Amino acid sequence: MIEKFEPVSEVSGELYFDGDKSISHRTLIFSAMAEGESVIRNINRGLDVRSTMDCLRQLGAEIADDGDQVLVRGVGFRGFRQPELELNAGNSGTTARLLSGLLSVQNFPSTLIGDESLSKRPMKRVCEPLRLMGAQIKTTNGFLPVSFFPSEEISHIKFEMNIPSAQVKTALVLAGLHIEEDTIITEPAGSRDHTEKMLGLPVRATDNGNLILVNKSFYPVKNNYFVPGDISSASFFIVLGLLAENSNLLIKNVLLNTQRIAFISHLQKMGAKITLIQKDISAGEPYGDIRVESSTLQNIELSGNEIPMLIDEIPVLSVAALFSEGKFILKDAHELRVKESDRINSVVVNLRKLGLEVDESNDGFSFSPGFNIKTEPVFETFGDHRIAMTFVILSVLLKDGAKINNLGIVKISNPEFFNQLKSISR
Ligand code: S3P
């Protein structure tokens, strides 16, 4: 279905977000692994987190959701049971990658499957290091379906990751939690560090990047979690608030993890008027409020070690770039090609619908400001929730609005997106 979005002249008011998606997946997995009952408040209500919940139920965790809080009765060390069916990760890369770490150390066989998009995303990056630990895994040419078989011996490894990926890192940590000896993981550049924070893992900075240590003594115990608001869901509204005229937006109780707010630091360097007010810490994670005011922005290059920390916000940052002064250059972002869609191509195809000249390269794209719309754009979502939200934001910023199709996909991470947009638009 195609929908038309009319321009907004002002955004103001307060916004609250359901819990951060990355942290929600982890609270569920750690609670299911722990012995006894854990409580999770403000869990993310998107379909991805639902996929993790369903898979963990099939593995024997009891999960009750009363719509307010989620109660998880965990199975304890080595307490998972063989699932009767294949485990379906749906659209969720985090579910597939994280559960791979857990399934590869079980003494029963299991198979992970996913939807069409997830079945095109690489699993080799997770399976290869897990095989080095002794895991018996069969992939489908490096992709899903992936089957796990009991292994005679799982042992600790020292592994240098060549791609900075929080999903790969966490899969190895989840396997390493089942081994007495130290598993040591080095990552070339910092990716999101929720797993390390939530489990209290030792992390040391070295010349080759961060070194993370894990062993069985860090196995999760039952907990009472409050998941701070999803900062990646908030990023769309932060960019809208900066670019709309006369904005004054207050975003409440969102995650302020330094790595996850790298996109805010980037926007501030571009001239954004964003104020952060830290309030508290939950599960090792700082959270608080963010005030956003209309701003005039200047483009700066987006490249290097900064990329893994703002990987999910690059599509919406390209909208900020479109309304900023100076040339926009994105480099070193190959990883965007293997997300829910090929996000380099998805953004480039949509931006060209504005009559904008965009140069696409293997690892990014660049453009100079100034576009000239000849026919009303109809943006594509490419079945990707973040591309959908990015181009809704762009649509409401265009003088005559724009159309976009297949918007149901926003439910993957933020089912409240349209209500939130309506509540702050004037
Ligand atoms: C995630 C890690 C990121 C991110 C994804 C969620 C996580 O992927 O893109 O949406 O929860 O660990 P990487 O594996 O590229 O870091």
Residues whose N, C-alpha, C, O or C-beta is under 5 A from the ligand:
A	BS01	S3P	S22 T94 P164 S165 A166 Q167 V168 S191 I311 D312
